Amino acid sequence: MAKNILIAYFSHGGENLVDDQIVDLGENGNTKIAAKLLQEALKEKGFNANLFEIEPLIPYDRSYEGTLARSRQEYQDGAAPLINDGPNGYQAYDIVFLGYPNWWGTLPGPIVSFLRDHDLKGKTLIPFVTHGGQRFLYSLETIQKEAPQAPLLEGFAIAAPYMSSAKIVIDEWLKENLEKLA
Ligand SMILES: Cc1cc2nc3c(=O)[nH]c(=O)nc-3n(C[C@H](O)[C@H](O)[C@H](O)COP(=O)(O)O)c2cc1C
């Protein structure tokens, strides 16, 4: 039977640093774009996957400086902000792709919250990251700490200045790992 695939992601959008300039990415943050490209790429290979956006109940500031300040505090406190309710039918998913931006070298707070709120026992977890140069850095260790029961399969990393190559990165990863999704 085909496996049930979920793509859960957090993406900030709004202002971000691109080539040392503050640019407003609008509603489509890098990780959201990557999540949608992943869904399309999976579809091309015959896999249906559902998208779910992880959203903090109190949104981050649209401004880069505001988001930096709040996220730094959360990082220092190990805080996990309240997030929206999980996806419908969560129990039925066999594979959970988890997408996030690298924040402070590790997971953004809303992803920590998602891992704490959702039982990953018996599911395969496949993290993917968008980043400013540091790829996954410490985030995989943090995932293992927060969700020790989930078998972890490393996904792909997309550098923020090279979002135009995101589809190539995703297709390459799928080529190597497709049999693990079947
Ligand atoms: C608060 C904050 C902290 C960040 N920290 C890092 C970092 O430690 N390492 C890194 O490589 N990129 C870092 N970045 C860059 C983001 O990971 C990158 O721009 C990402 O693609 C943003 O994804 P989004 O648009 O989906 O939110 C940071 C960005 C923000 C806003």
The ligand as an ORCA input file, in Angstrom:
! r2SCAN-3c Opt
* xyz 0 1
  C      16.171     34.790     12.961
  C      17.049     34.200     11.896
  C      18.170     33.465     12.249
  C      18.965     32.872     11.258
  N      20.044     32.127     11.649
  C      20.777     31.490     10.696
  C      21.897     30.673     11.074
  O      22.247     30.546     12.258
  N      22.559     30.023     10.086
  C      22.222     30.131      8.749
  O      22.852     29.507      7.905
  N      21.169     30.913      8.376
  C      20.445     31.583      9.307
  N      19.382     32.366      8.922
  C      19.015     32.458      7.488
  C      17.784     31.582      7.168
  O      18.010     30.239      7.551
  C      17.441     31.590      5.679
  O      17.318     32.896      5.215
  C      16.171     30.793      5.382
  O      16.133     30.439      4.016
  C      14.889     31.529      5.741
  O      13.767     30.713      5.448
  P      12.262     31.243      5.454
  O      12.174     32.321      4.405
  O      11.459     30.044      5.086
  O      11.945     31.726      6.835
  C      18.619     33.015      9.894
  C      17.502     33.793      9.540
  C      16.729     34.390     10.528
  C      15.524     35.231     10.127
*
